[in-house]
Amino acid sequence: MNEIYFDNAATTRVSDSVYEVMLDKFKNVYGNASTLYALGRESHTLLEDSRTIIAKSINADPDEIVFTSGGTEGDNTAIMQTAIARKKLGKHIITTAIEHQAILQPLKYLEENEGFEVTYLPVDENGNIKLADFKAALRPDTILVTIMSGNNEVGSVMPIHEIGEILKDHQAWFHTDAVQAYGLLDIDVKRDHIDMLSTSAHKLNGPKMMGFLYKRTGVNFPSFIKGGEQEEKRRAGTENVPGIAGFAQAVKDVSATEKQARQTKYYGFKQQIVNRLKENNIDFAINGEICPDNLNHVLNIWLKGISTYVMQTNLDLAGIAVSGGSACTAGSIEPSHVLTAMYGEGSPRISESIRISFGRYNTEAEVNQLIDVIVKTVSRLKQKEEK
Ligand SMILES: *Cc1c(COP(=O)(O)O)cnc(C)c1O
């Protein structure tokens, strides 16, 4: 299909290099990594080589990497298993109001069923939390702080380093959902004193249902998925070796310089969009802010007076895919909890915004086509209104 794809925060196309690696491994490296014969040993070697590549990408040790079925499993594991292992030390957890549902839903479960208390840090109109709010929320009985590295709907980045510094001398474990940030920002779990970190391969041109949870040595809890002894008894189930090898390839493809190059390219796309919308006198505002240090692949725009659904449909007719919010809520057009946290319930932004998210295959020409369709649609709708 010849679609122009601008929904890379929802998922990305598998890159050619990942595809080649996975095709080969699916066919040829099918042994169970826990077995002792040559075919199994080959899988085991590929598994451990992949683990080493991935560990290096966040300055962790290979034995601190546990492969998972994706970001959701990493987030659920970090939250549910920390709660189980540490409830005797306290039942208070801190998070933000703009986390992904993979964080919010397990927390809600703990609140409703297990007597936990959760503090949701508010955000300002740029989607940023305040460190002072975090410091004020921290209590002696806080056992877990889970704060995303960067937001999937508006691209704001959280002060992970500062929070890590504060938690260095506190009992609370520090988890971050780095699913969106992993392919774009420089992550160093030692520098930032991160205890747990979850990622997902399909957000950086890797396969779906594949991810890892970084768990610092010394952070101990029972396995979320119970069964066999894979992953040093930390995650049962036969490893998806071709998927893991594909993930490692995706990680190799985003070197530090490549991340910087993508951030710069996407920042340029944002400016291109904003400038051309202004030139065409489109009445719009950015949800959040355009700032080079944010996740530049996400641009959330309020097109004043034009419903998300109408704009999305018009773009779809022109063969362009964008999101009406986060992928998980877009299907049902539920109001975005992120925009609600930023602008308050009832803000017109919640029903008149689209999220454009860039990936490695997007080009300037595609961005121009996108703008052309937005401009045409807005003018047509405004003319209709004036009649
Ligand atoms: C996509 C996403 C997830 C979920 O990851 P899956 O691999 O799809 O389970 C979690 N958190 C954030 C911030 C995401 O963008």
The ligand as an SDF file (V2000), in Angstrom:
LIG
                    3D

 15 15  0  0  0  0  0  0  0  0999 V2000
    3.9510    1.8170   22.8230 C   0  0  0  0  0  0  0  0  0  0  0  0
    4.1920    2.1710   24.2300 C   0  0  0  0  0  0  0  0  0  0  0  0
    4.1010    1.2110   25.2520 C   0  0  0  0  0  0  0  0  0  0  0  0
    3.6390   -0.2090   24.9780 C   0  0  0  0  0  0  0  0  0  0  0  0
    4.6210   -0.9550   24.3180 O   0  0  0  0  0  0  0  0  0  0  0  0
    4.1780   -2.3130   23.5670 P   0  0  0  0  0  0  0  0  0  0  0  0
    5.4670   -2.8940   23.0950 O   0  0  0  0  0  0  0  0  0  0  0  0
    3.2960   -1.9070   22.4500 O   0  0  0  0  0  0  0  0  0  0  0  0
    3.5160   -3.1900   24.5610 O   0  0  0  0  0  0  0  0  0  0  0  0
    4.3840    1.5880   26.5350 C   0  0  0  0  0  0  0  0  0  0  0  0
    4.7530    2.8490   26.8260 N   0  0  0  0  0  0  0  0  0  0  0  0
    4.8730    3.8010   25.8820 C   0  0  0  0  0  0  0  0  0  0  0  0
    5.3010    5.1700   26.2720 C   0  0  0  0  0  0  0  0  0  0  0  0
    4.5890    3.5100   24.5590 C   0  0  0  0  0  0  0  0  0  0  0  0
    4.6870    4.4600   23.6380 O   0  0  0  0  0  0  0  0  0  0  0  0
  1  2  1  0
  2  3  1  0
  2 14  2  0
  3  4  1  0
  3 10  2  0
  4  5  1  0
  5  6  1  0
  6  7  2  0
  6  8  1  0
  6  9  1  0
 10 11  1  0
 11 12  2  0
 12 13  1  0
 12 14  1  0
 14 15  1  0
M  END
$$$$
